[in-house]
Amino acid sequence: KSKIFEVKIYHSGFCTYQVKAKTESEAVKKARKFPINKNEIFNNLENWKEADDAEEIIKYANNIK
């Protein structure tokens, strides 16, 4: 008999910014405040298979067909 699972598939991605700062840590802090470049992040998404997860759903299994 088939079971119902909630599955989370994780992806990694990044955005690239050019930031003027005195130190690397300052540059990272500044870049974290910038908006996400959606086009760039979608273009470089990669599967992160080690983080994927599946959990059997027992509570609602009878309500899903």
N, C-alpha and C positions, 0 to 999 in steps of 0.2 A: 504494500500500500504506500502510495506517495505521501510525503510529508510537506508541510509548508515551512519555508525558511525566510527569514529577513536577512538579506545579503547586502553588505557594504563593500563596494569596489573602490579602492583608494587610488588616487592619481597624484603624481607630483608635477609641479610646474613652477615657473618662475617668471618674474618681470625684471627687466634690466633698466637701470636708471643711471644717469650721470649726475653726480652730486658734488657740490663744492663744500669741503669740510676740512678741519684741521687734523682729524684722526679717522681711522677706519671705523671705530665704534660710533663716532659722531655721524659719519656718513650713513651708516646702517640705520641709526635712529631717525635721521632725516628722511631717508628713503622709505621707511615703514609708514610714514605719514602721507606719502604720495598715493594718488588713486591707482587702482589696478588697471593695467593696460589689457583689456579683455582679449583683444586680437592676439597679442603676444602670448598670453597665458594659454589660450586654447591651441595655438600652433605648436607649443612645446610640451604639452601634457604627455606624460609617460605613465604606464601602469606601474603601480607599486605593489606587486603581487604579495610581498611579505606581509603587508598590512591588511590584505583582504580578509573578511570575516563573514561567517554565516552562523546564524543562531536559529535553532528550531523554534517555531512559534507554536506553543501548545494551547495557550489561552484562547486564541481566535481560530484555531485550525478548522473547527467545525463550521465556521461562518464563511470560509473562503472556498470557492469551487475551482 
